[in-house]
Amino acid sequence: MAMRIVSLACSNTEIVCALGCADLLVGVDDHSDHPEDVVARLPKVGPDLDIDIDRVAALEPDLVLATLTVPGHEKVVERLEAAGLRFIAPEPVSLEHVYRDIHAIGGLLSVPERADRLVAEMREALDTPEPPVDAPSILVQWWPKPVITPGKLSWATDVVRAAGARALLADEDVKSRPMSDEEVAELAPDAVVLSWCGVHPDKYRPDVILRNRRWSELPFVRNERVYCVGEPYLGRPGPRLVEGVRRMREIVEQLRT
């Protein structure tokens, strides 16, 4: 009998599908939106921070793929434990951890060779030498007010590095943190990339950045170097980071011309 899998995170859903195991999914969280033809037919068990554990249990999963990528997920994990459901909850803080988690999921789904191939394909696109010392600095915005940006303990910072740039807080031992407008002005990034979590890319607002009076004299405003890369390509620790680095490289090329 085939395994029954419930995924509670977009990244996990996309990993399972990239491994060719979409048929094992019997439920997903409300935010899982890719591949659209797969998730459209599946029962939804709630948003990632407010999962309905009873609905998960009712699907009789053999394995639940949870996550610990943002604060609040630990409460979902505690409720999974209390319900006696078998689960894993990856907490990646680097590209190496993303590869590790793909291998782990591939092993649990009995497709380790597929996981090997997927990781090899991702490494080909994402494993690159360190950028030059004069690499442009980029502020990736997870959220606009307050500004929240990734630090050293984030796969997104590795993606920025793989694209040939430097994340603004690349040397800080944090997953992410808020920044004041004044601090952004002081550090003066060469560009800003909007990747707002939970917001469709069509609704990103570069004009909000460009109209900020505290930043009006900064080069990224004067030169209109504010770009958009959808959260699915930077904010989800899974196979679509390959598309994320491709888009980031296009931005870095523009910054260097």
C-alpha positions as CSV (number, residue, x, y, z in Angstrom):
1,M,0.0,0.0,0.0
2,A,1.3,3.5,-0.9
3,M,2.3,5.9,1.8
4,R,-0.1,8.7,2.7
5,I,1.7,12.0,3.1
6,V,0.3,15.3,4.5
7,S,2.5,18.4,3.8
8,L,2.3,21.4,6.1
9,A,4.6,23.7,4.1
10,C,4.9,24.9,0.5
11,S,8.5,23.8,0.3
12,N,7.7,20.3,1.4
13,T,4.9,20.0,-1.1
14,E,7.2,21.1,-3.8
15,I,10.0,18.8,-2.8
16,V,7.6,15.8,-2.8
17,C,6.4,16.7,-6.2
18,A,9.9,17.3,-7.6
19,L,10.7,13.8,-6.4
20,G,7.9,12.4,-8.5
21,C,5.8,11.5,-5.5
22,A,2.8,13.8,-5.9
23,D,0.5,10.8,-5.9
24,L,1.4,10.1,-2.2
25,L,0.0,13.4,-1.0
26,V,-3.4,13.2,0.6
27,G,-3.5,16.7,2.1
28,V,-1.6,20.0,2.2
29,D,-1.6,23.3,4.0
30,D,-3.7,26.2,2.7
31,H,-0.6,28.1,1.4
32,S,0.7,25.3,-0.8
33,D,0.0,26.5,-4.4
34,H,2.4,24.6,-6.6
35,P,2.2,22.5,-8.7
36,E,-1.3,24.0,-9.1
37,D,-2.7,20.9,-10.8
38,V,-1.6,18.8,-7.8
39,V,-2.7,21.0,-4.9
40,A,-6.0,21.9,-6.5
41,R,-7.4,18.4,-5.9
42,L,-6.1,17.9,-2.4
43,P,-7.8,18.6,1.0
44,K,-6.5,21.7,2.8
45,V,-5.7,21.5,6.5
46,G,-5.3,25.2,7.4
47,P,-2.6,27.9,7.1
48,D,0.9,26.9,8.1
49,L,0.7,28.7,11.5
50,D,-2.8,27.4,12.4
51,I,-2.9,23.8,11.2
52,D,-6.1,21.9,12.0
53,I,-4.5,18.8,13.6
54,D,-7.9,17.0,13.7
55,R,-8.2,17.4,10.0
56,V,-4.6,16.1,9.5
57,A,-5.3,13.1,11.7
58,A,-8.6,12.4,9.8
59,L,-6.5,11.9,6.6
60,E,-4.7,9.0,8.3
61,P,-1.2,10.0,7.2
62,D,1.7,7.7,7.5
63,L,4.0,10.7,7.6
64,V,3.4,14.5,8.1
65,L,6.0,16.8,6.6
66,A,6.0,19.8,9.0
67,T,8.5,22.7,9.2
68,L,10.3,24.9,11.7
69,T,11.3,27.7,9.3
70,V,9.5,30.6,11.1
71,P,8.5,31.4,14.7
72,G,5.2,29.8,15.5
73,H,5.8,26.5,13.7
74,E,7.0,24.9,16.9
75,K,3.4,25.1,18.3
76,V,2.2,23.1,15.3
77,V,4.9,20.5,16.0
78,E,3.9,20.3,19.6
79,R,0.3,19.5,18.6
80,L,1.5,16.9,16.1
81,E,3.4,15.2,18.9
82,A,0.4,15.4,21.2
83,A,-1.7,13.7,18.6
84,G,0.7,10.9,18.2
85,L,1.3,11.6,14.5
86,R,4.5,10.6,12.8
87,F,6.3,13.6,11.4
88,I,9.5,15.4,10.5
89,A,10.0,19.1,10.9
90,P,13.0,20.4,8.9
91,E,14.7,23.7,10.0
92,P,17.0,24.6,7.2
93,V,19.3,27.6,7.7
94,S,21.5,27.2,4.6
95,L,21.5,25.6,1.1
96,E,23.4,22.7,2.5
97,H,20.5,22.1,4.9
98,V,18.0,22.3,2.0
99,Y,20.0,19.6,0.2
100,R,20.0,17.5,3.5
101,D,16.3,17.8,3.9
102,I,15.6,16.7,0.3
103,H,17.8,13.7,0.9
104,A,15.9,12.9,4.1
105,I,12.5,13.2,2.5
106,G,13.6,11.2,-0.5
107,G,14.8,8.5,1.9
108,L,11.5,8.4,3.8
109,L,9.5,8.2,0.6
110,S,11.8,5.3,-0.7
111,V,13.1,7.3,-3.6
112,P,16.7,8.1,-2.6
113,E,18.1,8.0,-6.1
114,R,15.6,10.7,-7.2
115,A,16.7,12.8,-4.3
116,D,20.3,12.4,-5.4
117,R,19.4,13.5,-8.9
118,L,17.4,16.5,-7.7
119,V,20.2,17.7,-5.3
120,A,22.8,17.3,-8.1
121,E,20.7,19.5,-10.4
122,M,20.3,22.1,-7.7
123,R,24.0,22.1,-6.9
124,E,24.9,22.6,-10.5
125,A,22.9,25.8,-10.5
126,L,23.5,27.0,-6.9
127,D,27.0,26.0,-5.9
128,T,29.3,28.7,-7.0
129,P,32.5,30.4,-5.8
130,E,32.4,33.2,-3.3
131,P,31.5,36.5,-4.9
132,P,34.2,39.2,-5.4
133,V,34.9,41.6,-2.6
134,D,33.3,44.4,-4.5
135,A,30.1,42.4,-5.0
136,P,26.9,44.5,-4.8
137,S,25.0,44.4,-1.5
138,I,21.3,43.6,-1.7
139,L,18.6,44.0,0.9
140,V,16.0,41.2,0.4
141,Q,12.8,42.3,2.0
142,W,10.7,39.5,3.5
143,W,8.3,42.2,4.8
144,P,8.1,46.0,4.3
145,K,6.9,47.5,7.7
146,P,9.1,46.9,9.6
147,V,11.7,45.9,7.1
148,I,12.5,42.2,7.7
149,T,15.6,40.8,6.0
150,P,17.5,37.5,6.1
151,G,20.8,37.1,7.9
152,K,23.6,34.6,7.8
153,L,21.4,31.7,8.9
154,S,19.2,31.7,5.8
155,W,19.2,29.8,2.6
156,A,18.2,33.1,0.9
157,T,21.5,34.6,1.9
158,D,23.2,31.7,0.2
159,V,21.1,32.2,-2.9
160,V,22.1,35.9,-3.0
161,R,25.8,34.8,-2.7
162,A,25.3,32.2,-5.5
163,A,24.0,35.0,-7.7
164,G,27.2,37.0,-7.2
165,A,26.1,39.5,-4.6
166,R,26.1,39.9,-0.8
167,A,23.0,40.0,1.4
168,L,23.0,43.1,3.6
169,L,23.1,41.1,6.9
170,A,25.2,38.2,5.6
171,D,27.5,38.4,8.5
172,E,24.9,38.4,11.3
173,D,24.1,35.1,13.0
174,V,20.4,35.4,12.7
175,K,17.7,33.8,10.5
176,S,16.3,37.2,9.9
177,R,15.5,40.4,11.8
178,P,13.8,43.7,11.6
179,M,15.6,46.8,10.5
180,S,14.7,50.4,11.0
181,D,14.6,52.8,8.0
182,E,17.6,54.6,9.6
183,E,19.7,51.4,9.7
184,V,18.9,50.6,6.1
185,A,20.0,54.2,5.2
186,E,23.2,53.8,7.1
187,L,24.1,50.5,5.5
188,A,23.0,51.8,2.1
189,P,22.5,48.6,0.0
190,D,23.1,48.8,-3.7
191,A,19.7,47.4,-4.4
192,V,16.5,46.2,-2.8
193,V,14.7,43.0,-3.8
194,L,11.1,42.6,-2.7
195,S,10.1,39.0,-1.8
196,W,7.2,39.6,0.6
197,C,6.0,36.5,2.4
198,G,2.3,35.7,2.0
199,V,1.8,38.4,-0.7
200,H,1.2,37.5,-4.4
201,P,4.0,39.0,-6.5
202,D,1.5,41.0,-8.5
203,K,0.8,43.0,-5.3
204,Y,4.4,43.9,-4.5
205,R,4.8,47.7,-4.3
206,P,8.2,49.0,-5.4
207,D,6.7,52.5,-5.3
208,V,6.5,52.2,-1.5
209,I,10.3,51.8,-1.3
210,L,10.9,54.6,-3.8
211,R,8.7,57.1,-1.9
212,N,10.3,56.5,1.5
213,R,11.7,60.0,2.4
214,R,14.4,58.6,4.6
215,W,15.8,56.8,1.6
216,S,15.3,59.5,-1.0
217,E,19.1,60.2,-1.4
218,L,20.3,56.6,-1.4
219,P,21.6,55.3,-4.7
220,F,19.1,52.4,-4.9
221,V,16.3,55.0,-4.9
222,R,17.9,57.6,-7.2
223,N,18.8,54.8,-9.7
224,E,15.4,53.0,-9.1
225,R,17.2,49.7,-8.3
226,V,14.2,48.1,-6.6
227,Y,13.3,44.7,-8.0
228,C,10.8,41.9,-7.3
229,V,11.5,38.2,-7.0
230,G,8.4,36.3,-5.8
231,E,8.6,34.6,-2.4
232,P,8.1,31.2,-4.1
233,Y,11.6,31.5,-5.5
234,L,13.5,32.9,-2.5
235,G,11.4,32.1,0.6
236,R,10.8,28.4,0.1
237,P,13.7,26.1,0.9
238,G,13.2,23.7,-2.0
239,P,13.8,23.1,-5.7
240,R,12.4,26.4,-7.0
241,L,15.4,28.2,-5.5
242,V,17.1,27.4,-8.8
243,E,14.7,29.8,-10.5
244,G,15.4,32.2,-7.6
245,V,19.1,32.3,-8.3
246,R,18.5,32.7,-12.0
247,R,16.4,35.8,-11.4
248,M,18.9,37.1,-8.9
249,R,21.7,36.7,-11.4
250,E,19.7,38.9,-13.9
251,I,19.5,41.6,-11.2
252,V,23.2,41.4,-10.4
253,E,24.0,41.7,-14.1
254,Q,21.9,44.9,-14.2
255,L,23.7,46.2,-11.1
256,R,27.1,45.7,-12.8
257,T,26.2,47.5,-16.0
